[in-house]
């Protein structure tokens, strides 16, 4: 029997390696295309001024994505973004309308398993927007209650490890001198935003020293 040549062995090995290294077929794409989040961040500057400067563009993008939403969890995501961005754009009435629609979705869907991944962010967004509206109208105590409620929708599940917290209401309250409630909110965030632990610690230290951190992109998350 003829022995296989070295060249044949090497060729066979390379074919096997190529076949074994192929990526497995991927499941259906996620409910929300991750490129959307990148697109939204690109519309905002890293500085605090970016929250309002690019808000009209973000509102337009949110509305376009909302029209394409096919599932309740998708609609909840974009409603939350639309409510926050509408407030930043000065469209207060629209912000309230979108926040109230999202609050109704949360009320009806919060205990359903297929809404789990969207629940934490939805609860956050509702409370952030309603809190900013309350603060704008001079209802400081109510705004503080909304801030603390904003962090309570999240748990320590995998869905929330990478979900950054929105700091716009916290920033607004700091501007009013309400330091303690913001520190309490950050402490609450530690329980679920695990990968934001170092950032939270840095912000807390600045606030304790009497400074207002530059929350950057977390003003529009």
PALUMMI-848454 format. One line per 3 residues: for each residue z, y, x of N, C-alpha, C. Coordinates in Angstrom, 1 decimal. Layout:
N
Z/Y/X/Z/Y/X/Z/Y/X; ...
// end
This chain:
221
0.0/-1.2/0.9/0.0/0.0/0.0/0.0/1.2/0.9; -0.8/2.2/0.6/-0.9/3.4/1.3/0.3/4.3/1.0; 0.9/4.8/2.1/2.0/5.8/1.9/1.5/7.2/1.6
2.2/7.9/0.7/1.7/9.2/0.3/1.8/10.1/1.5; 0.9/11.0/1.7/0.9/11.9/2.8/2.0/13.0/2.6; 2.4/13.6/3.7/3.4/14.7/3.7/2.9/15.8/2.8
1.6/16.1/2.9/1.0/17.2/2.1/1.1/16.9/0.6; 0.9/15.6/0.3/1.0/15.2/-1.2/2.4/15.4/-1.7; 3.3/15.0/-0.8/4.8/15.1/-1.2/5.2/16.5/-1.4
4.7/17.4/-0.5/5.1/18.8/-0.6/4.4/19.4/-1.9; 3.2/19.0/-2.1/2.5/19.5/-3.3/3.2/19.1/-4.6; 3.6/17.8/-4.6/4.3/17.3/-5.8/5.6/18.0/-6.0
6.3/18.3/-4.9/7.6/19.0/-5.0/7.5/20.4/-5.5; 6.4/21.1/-5.1/6.2/22.5/-5.5/5.9/22.5/-7.0; 5.2/21.5/-7.5/4.8/21.5/-8.9/6.1/21.3/-9.7
6.9/20.3/-9.3/8.2/20.0/-10.0/9.1/21.2/-10.0; 9.2/21.9/-8.8/10.1/23.1/-8.7/9.6/24.2/-9.7; 8.3/24.4/-9.7/7.7/25.5/-10.6/8.0/25.1/-12.1
7.9/23.8/-12.4/8.1/23.5/-13.8/9.6/23.6/-14.2; 10.5/23.2/-13.2/11.9/23.3/-13.5/12.5/24.7/-13.6; 11.8/25.6/-12.9/12.3/27.0/-12.8/11.9/27.8/-13.9
11.1/27.3/-14.8/10.6/28.1/-15.9/11.8/28.4/-16.9; 11.8/29.6/-17.4/12.9/30.0/-18.3/12.7/29.2/-19.6; 13.8/28.8/-20.3/13.7/28.1/-21.6/13.2/29.1/-22.6
12.7/28.6/-23.6/12.2/29.4/-24.7/13.4/30.2/-25.3; 13.1/31.4/-25.6/14.2/32.3/-26.1/14.3/32.2/-27.6; 15.5/32.4/-28.1/15.6/32.4/-29.6/15.0/33.7/-30.1
15.1/33.8/-31.4/14.6/35.0/-32.1/15.2/36.3/-31.5; 14.5/37.4/-31.4/15.1/38.6/-30.8/16.3/39.0/-31.6; 17.2/39.8/-30.9/18.4/40.3/-31.6/18.1/41.1/-32.8
19.1/41.3/-33.7/18.9/42.1/-34.9/18.4/43.5/-34.5; 19.0/44.1/-33.5/18.7/45.4/-33.0/18.1/45.4/-31.6; 16.9/45.9/-31.5/16.2/45.9/-30.2/17.0/46.7/-29.2
17.5/46.1/-28.0/18.3/46.9/-27.1/17.6/48.1/-26.5; 16.2/48.1/-26.6/15.5/49.3/-26.1/15.8/50.5/-26.9; 16.2/50.3/-28.2/16.6/51.5/-29.0/17.8/52.3/-28.5
18.8/51.5/-28.0/19.9/52.2/-27.4/19.6/53.0/-26.2; 18.7/52.4/-25.4/18.2/53.1/-24.1/17.5/54.3/-24.5; 16.6/54.2/-25.6/15.8/55.4/-26.0/16.8/56.5/-26.5
17.8/56.1/-27.2/18.7/57.1/-27.7/19.5/57.8/-26.6; 19.9/57.1/-25.6/20.6/57.6/-24.4/19.7/58.6/-23.7; 18.4/58.2/-23.6/17.5/59.1/-22.9/17.3/60.4/-23.5
17.6/60.5/-24.8/17.5/61.8/-25.5/18.7/62.7/-25.3; 19.8/62.2/-24.7/21.0/63.0/-24.5/21.2/63.2/-23.0; 21.6/64.4/-22.7/22.0/64.7/-21.3/23.3/64.0/-21.0
23.6/63.8/-19.7/24.9/63.3/-19.3/26.0/64.2/-19.6; 25.8/65.5/-19.7/26.8/66.5/-19.9/27.1/66.7/-21.4; 28.2/67.3/-21.6/28.7/67.5/-23.0/27.6/68.3/-23.8
26.9/69.2/-23.2/25.9/70.0/-23.9/24.8/69.2/-24.6; 24.6/68.0/-24.0/23.6/67.1/-24.5/23.8/66.7/-25.9; 25.1/66.7/-26.4/25.4/66.2/-27.7/24.7/67.0/-28.8
24.6/68.3/-28.6/24.0/69.2/-29.6/22.6/69.5/-29.2; 22.3/69.6/-27.9/21.0/70.1/-27.5/19.8/69.2/-27.9; 20.1/67.9/-27.9/19.0/66.9/-28.3/19.3/66.3/-29.6
20.2/66.8/-30.4/20.6/66.2/-31.6/19.4/66.1/-32.6; 18.6/67.2/-32.8/17.5/67.0/-33.8/16.5/65.9/-33.4; 16.3/65.7/-32.1/15.4/64.6/-31.7/16.1/63.2/-32.0
17.4/63.2/-31.8/18.0/61.9/-32.1/18.0/61.6/-33.6; 18.2/62.7/-34.4/18.2/62.5/-35.9/16.8/62.0/-36.3; 15.7/62.5/-35.7/14.4/62.0/-36.1/14.2/60.6/-35.7
14.7/60.2/-34.5/14.6/58.8/-34.1/15.4/57.9/-35.0; 16.6/58.3/-35.3/17.5/57.5/-36.2/16.8/57.3/-37.6; 16.2/58.3/-38.1/15.6/58.2/-39.4/14.4/57.2/-39.3
13.6/57.2/-38.2/12.5/56.3/-38.0/13.0/54.9/-38.0; 14.1/54.7/-37.2/14.7/53.3/-37.1/15.3/52.8/-38.4; 15.9/53.7/-39.1/16.5/53.4/-40.4/15.5/52.9/-41.4
14.3/53.5/-41.4/13.2/53.0/-42.3/12.8/51.6/-42.0; 12.9/51.2/-40.7/12.5/49.8/-40.4/13.6/48.8/-40.5; 14.8/49.2/-40.8/15.9/48.3/-40.9/15.7/47.3/-42.0
15.9/46.0/-41.7/15.6/45.0/-42.7/16.9/44.3/-43.2; 18.0/44.4/-42.3/19.2/43.7/-42.7/20.3/44.8/-42.8; 21.4/44.4/-43.5/22.5/45.4/-43.8/23.1/45.8/-42.5
23.2/44.8/-41.5/23.9/45.2/-40.2/23.0/46.2/-39.5; 21.7/46.1/-39.6/20.8/47.0/-38.9/21.0/48.4/-39.6; 21.0/48.4/-40.9/21.1/49.7/-41.6/22.4/50.3/-41.3
23.5/49.6/-41.2/24.8/50.1/-40.9/24.8/50.8/-39.5; 24.1/50.1/-38.5/24.0/50.7/-37.2/23.4/52.1/-37.2; 22.2/52.1/-37.9/21.5/53.4/-37.8/22.0/54.4/-38.7
22.7/54.0/-39.8/23.4/55.0/-40.7/24.5/55.7/-39.9; 25.2/54.9/-39.1/26.3/55.5/-38.3/25.8/56.5/-37.3; 24.7/56.1/-36.6/24.1/57.0/-35.6/23.6/58.3/-36.3
22.9/58.1/-37.5/22.4/59.2/-38.2/23.4/60.1/-38.7; 24.6/59.6/-39.1/25.7/60.5/-39.6/26.2/61.3/-38.4; 26.4/60.6/-37.3/27.0/61.3/-36.1/26.0/62.4/-35.6
24.7/62.0/-35.4/23.7/62.9/-34.9/23.4/64.1/-35.9; 23.5/63.8/-37.2/23.3/64.9/-38.1/24.4/65.9/-38.0; 25.7/65.5/-37.8/26.8/66.4/-37.6/26.5/67.2/-36.4
26.1/66.6/-35.3/25.8/67.3/-34.0/24.7/68.3/-34.2; 23.8/68.0/-35.1/22.6/68.9/-35.3/23.0/70.0/-36.3; 24.2/70.0/-36.8/24.6/71.1/-37.7/24.2/70.8/-39.2
23.7/69.5/-39.4/23.4/69.1/-40.8/24.6/68.5/-41.4; 25.6/69.3/-41.8/26.9/68.8/-42.2/26.8/68.0/-43.5; 26.1/68.5/-44.5/25.9/67.8/-45.8/25.3/66.4/-45.6
24.3/66.3/-44.7/23.6/65.1/-44.5/24.6/64.1/-43.8; 25.4/64.6/-42.8/26.3/63.8/-42.1/27.3/63.2/-43.1; 27.8/64.0/-44.0/28.8/63.5/-45.0/28.1/62.4/-45.9
26.9/62.7/-46.3/26.2/61.7/-47.2/26.0/60.4/-46.5; 25.5/60.4/-45.2/25.3/59.2/-44.5/26.6/58.4/-44.2; 27.6/59.2/-43.9/28.9/58.5/-43.6/29.5/57.9/-44.8
29.3/58.5/-46.0/29.9/57.9/-47.2/29.1/56.7/-47.6; 27.7/56.7/-47.4/26.9/55.5/-47.7/27.4/54.4/-46.7; 27.6/54.7/-45.5/28.1/53.6/-44.5/29.5/53.1/-44.9
30.3/54.0/-45.4/31.7/53.6/-45.8/31.6/52.6/-46.9; 30.7/52.8/-47.8/30.5/51.9/-49.0/30.0/50.5/-48.5; 29.1/50.5/-47.5/28.6/49.2/-46.9/29.8/48.5/-46.3
30.6/49.2/-45.5/31.8/48.6/-44.9/32.7/48.0/-45.9; 32.9/48.7/-47.0/33.8/48.3/-48.0/33.4/47.0/-48.7; 32.0/46.8/-48.8/31.5/45.7/-49.5/31.3/44.5/-48.5
31.0/44.8/-47.3/30.6/43.8/-46.3/31.5/43.4/-45.2; 32.7/44.1/-45.1/33.5/44.0/-44.0/34.0/42.5/-43.7; 34.1/41.7/-44.8/34.7/40.4/-44.6/33.6/39.3/-44.5
32.3/39.7/-44.5/31.3/38.7/-44.4/30.9/38.4/-43.0; 30.7/37.1/-42.7/30.5/36.7/-41.3/29.3/37.4/-40.6; 28.2/37.6/-41.4/27.0/38.1/-40.8/27.1/39.6/-40.5
28.2/40.2/-40.9/28.4/41.7/-40.7/29.4/41.9/-39.5; 29.9/40.8/-39.0/31.0/40.9/-38.0/30.6/41.8/-36.8; 29.4/41.5/-36.3/29.0/42.3/-35.0/28.8/43.7/-35.3
28.5/44.1/-36.5/28.3/45.6/-36.8/29.6/46.3/-37.3; 30.6/45.5/-37.7/31.7/46.0/-38.4/32.5/47.1/-37.6; 32.8/46.7/-36.3/33.6/47.6/-35.5/33.0/49.0/-35.3
31.7/49.0/-35.0/31.0/50.2/-34.8/30.9/51.0/-36.1; 30.6/50.3/-37.2/30.5/51.0/-38.5/31.8/51.7/-38.9; 32.9/51.0/-38.7/34.2/51.6/-39.0/34.5/52.8/-38.1
34.1/52.6/-36.8/34.3/53.8/-35.9/33.5/55.0/-36.4; 32.2/54.7/-36.7/31.3/55.9/-37.0/31.7/56.6/-38.3; 32.1/55.8/-39.3/32.6/56.4/-40.5/33.7/57.4/-40.3
34.7/56.9/-39.5/35.9/57.7/-39.3/35.7/58.9/-38.3; 34.8/58.7/-37.4/34.5/59.8/-36.4/33.9/60.9/-37.2; 32.9/60.6/-38.0/32.2/61.7/-38.8/33.1/62.3/-39.8
33.8/61.5/-40.6/34.7/62.1/-41.6/35.8/62.9/-40.9; 36.3/62.5/-39.8/37.3/63.2/-39.0/36.8/64.5/-38.5; 35.6/64.6/-38.0/35.0/65.8/-37.5/34.8/66.8/-38.7
34.4/66.3/-39.8/34.2/67.1/-41.0/35.5/67.7/-41.4; 36.6/66.9/-41.4/37.9/67.3/-41.8/38.4/68.4/-40.8; 38.2/68.2/-39.5/38.6/69.2/-38.5/37.8/70.5/-38.7
36.6/70.4/-39.0/35.8/71.6/-39.2/36.3/72.4/-40.4; 36.9/71.8/-41.3/37.4/72.4/-42.5/38.9/72.8/-42.4; 39.4/72.6/-41.1/40.8/73.0/-40.9/41.9/71.9/-41.2
41.5/70.7/-41.6/42.4/69.7/-42.0/42.8/68.8/-40.7; 43.6/69.4/-39.9/43.9/68.8/-38.6/44.6/67.4/-38.7; 45.6/67.4/-39.5/46.4/66.1/-39.7/45.5/65.0/-40.2
44.6/65.3/-41.1/43.6/64.3/-41.6/42.7/63.9/-40.5; 42.2/64.8/-39.7/41.3/64.5/-38.6/42.0/63.5/-37.6; 43.3/63.7/-37.4/44.0/62.9/-36.4/44.1/61.5/-37.0
44.3/61.4/-38.3/44.4/60.1/-38.9/43.1/59.3/-38.8; 42.0/60.0/-39.0/40.7/59.4/-38.9/40.4/58.9/-37.5; 40.9/59.7/-36.5/40.6/59.3/-35.1/41.3/58.0/-34.8
42.6/57.8/-35.2/43.3/56.6/-35.0/42.6/55.4/-35.7; 42.1/55.7/-36.9/41.5/54.7/-37.7/40.2/54.2/-37.1; 39.5/55.1/-36.3/38.2/54.8/-35.7/38.3/53.7/-34.8
39.5/53.5/-34.1/39.6/52.4/-33.1/40.1/51.1/-33.7; 40.5/51.1/-34.9/41.1/49.9/-35.5/40.1/48.9/-36.0; 38.8/49.2/-36.1/37.8/48.3/-36.6/37.4/47.3/-35.6
37.6/47.6/-34.3/37.2/46.8/-33.2/38.3/45.7/-33.0; 37.8/44.5/-32.5/38.8/43.5/-32.0/38.3/43.2/-30.6; 38.9/42.2/-30.0/38.6/41.8/-28.6/37.5/40.7/-28.5
36.7/40.6/-29.5/35.6/39.6/-29.5/34.5/40.0/-28.6; 33.6/39.1/-28.3/32.6/39.4/-27.3/31.7/40.5/-27.8; 31.5/40.6/-29.1/30.6/41.7/-29.7/31.1/43.1/-29.3
32.4/43.2/-29.0/32.9/44.6/-28.7/33.2/44.9/-27.3; 33.0/43.9/-26.4/33.3/44.1/-25.0/32.5/45.2/-24.4; 31.2/45.3/-24.8/30.3/46.3/-24.2/30.0/47.4/-25.2
30.7/47.6/-26.3/30.5/48.6/-27.2/31.3/49.8/-26.9; 30.7/50.8/-26.3/31.4/52.0/-25.9/32.0/52.8/-27.1; 33.1/53.5/-26.9/33.7/54.2/-28.0/33.2/55.7/-28.0
33.0/56.2/-29.2/32.6/57.5/-29.4/33.7/58.5/-29.2; 33.6/59.5/-28.4/34.7/60.4/-28.0/34.5/61.8/-28.6; 33.6/62.0/-29.5/33.3/63.4/-30.0/34.5/63.9/-30.8
35.1/63.1/-31.7/36.3/63.6/-32.4/37.5/63.8/-31.5; 37.6/62.9/-30.5/38.7/63.1/-29.5/38.5/64.4/-28.8; 37.3/64.7/-28.3/37.0/65.9/-27.6/37.3/67.2/-28.5
36.9/67.1/-29.8/37.2/68.2/-30.7/38.7/68.4/-30.9; 39.5/67.4/-30.9/40.9/67.5/-31.1/41.6/68.0/-29.8; 41.0/67.6/-28.7/41.6/68.2/-27.4/41.4/69.7/-27.4
40.2/70.1/-27.8/40.0/71.6/-27.9/40.9/72.3/-28.8; 41.6/71.6/-29.7/42.6/72.2/-30.6/44.0/72.0/-30.0; 44.1/71.4/-28.8/45.4/71.2/-28.2/46.1/69.9/-28.6
45.4/69.0/-29.3/46.0/67.8/-29.9/45.9/66.7/-28.8; 46.6/66.8/-27.8/46.5/65.8/-26.6/47.1/64.4/-27.0; 48.3/64.4/-27.6/49.0/63.2/-27.8/48.2/62.2/-28.6
47.6/62.6/-29.7/46.8/61.7/-30.6/45.6/61.1/-29.9; 45.0/61.9/-29.0/43.9/61.4/-28.2/44.4/60.3/-27.2; 45.5/60.6/-26.6/46.0/59.6/-25.6/46.4/58.3/-26.4
46.9/58.4/-27.6/47.2/57.3/-28.5/45.9/56.5/-28.8; 44.9/57.3/-29.1/43.6/56.6/-29.5/43.0/55.9/-28.3; 43.1/56.4/-27.1/42.6/55.8/-25.9/43.4/54.5/-25.6
44.7/54.6/-25.9/45.5/53.4/-25.7/45.1/52.3/-26.6; 44.8/52.7/-27.8/44.3/51.7/-28.8/42.9/51.1/-28.4; 42.1/51.9/-27.8/40.8/51.4/-27.3/40.9/50.4/-26.2
42.0/50.4/-25.4/42.2/49.5/-24.3/42.2/48.1/-24.9; 42.7/47.9/-26.1/42.9/46.5/-26.6/41.6/45.8/-26.9; 40.5/46.6/-27.0/39.2/45.9/-27.4/38.1/46.3/-26.5
38.0/47.5/-26.0/36.9/47.9/-25.1/37.3/47.5/-23.6; 37.3/46.2/-23.3/37.8/45.7/-22.1/37.1/46.3/-20.9; 35.8/46.4/-21.0/35.0/46.8/-19.9/35.0/48.3/-19.7
35.7/49.0/-20.6/35.9/50.4/-20.5/37.3/50.8/-19.9; 38.0/49.8/-19.5/39.4/50.0/-19.1/39.6/51.1/-18.1; 38.8/51.0/-17.0/38.9/51.9/-15.9/38.5/53.3/-16.3
37.5/53.4/-17.2/37.1/54.7/-17.7/38.2/55.3/-18.6; 38.8/54.5/-19.4/39.9/55.0/-20.3/41.1/55.5/-19.4; 41.4/54.7/-18.4/42.5/55.1/-17.5/42.2/56.5/-16.8
41.0/56.7/-16.4/40.6/57.9/-15.8/40.7/59.1/-16.8; 40.2/58.9/-18.0/40.2/59.9/-19.0/41.7/60.3/-19.3; 42.5/59.2/-19.5/43.9/59.4/-19.9/44.6/60.3/-18.8
44.3/60.0/-17.5/45.0/60.7/-16.4/44.6/62.2/-16.5; 43.3/62.5/-16.8/42.8/63.9/-16.8/43.5/64.6/-18.0; 43.6/63.9/-19.1/44.2/64.5/-20.3/45.6/64.8/-20.1
46.3/63.9/-19.5/47.7/64.1/-19.2/47.9/65.3/-18.3; 47.0/65.5/-17.4/47.1/66.7/-16.5/46.6/68.0/-17.2; 46.3/67.9/-18.5/45.9/69.1/-19.2/44.4/69.4/-19.1
43.6/68.5/-18.7/42.2/68.7/-18.6/41.5/68.1/-19.8; 40.3/68.5/-20.0/39.4/67.9/-21.0/38.3/67.2/-20.3; 38.2/65.9/-20.3/37.2/65.2/-19.5/35.8/65.5/-20.0
34.8/65.3/-19.2/33.4/65.3/-19.6/33.1/63.9/-20.0; 33.1/63.7/-21.3/32.9/62.4/-21.9/31.4/61.9/-21.8; 30.5/62.8/-21.4/29.1/62.5/-21.2/28.5/61.8/-22.4
27.8/60.7/-22.1/27.1/59.9/-23.2/28.0/59.4/-24.2; 29.3/59.3/-24.0/30.2/58.8/-25.0/30.4/59.7/-26.2; 29.9/60.9/-26.0/29.9/61.8/-27.2/28.9/61.5/-28.2
27.9/60.6/-27.9/26.9/60.3/-28.9/26.8/58.8/-29.1; 27.7/58.0/-28.5/27.6/56.5/-28.6/27.8/56.1/-30.1
// end
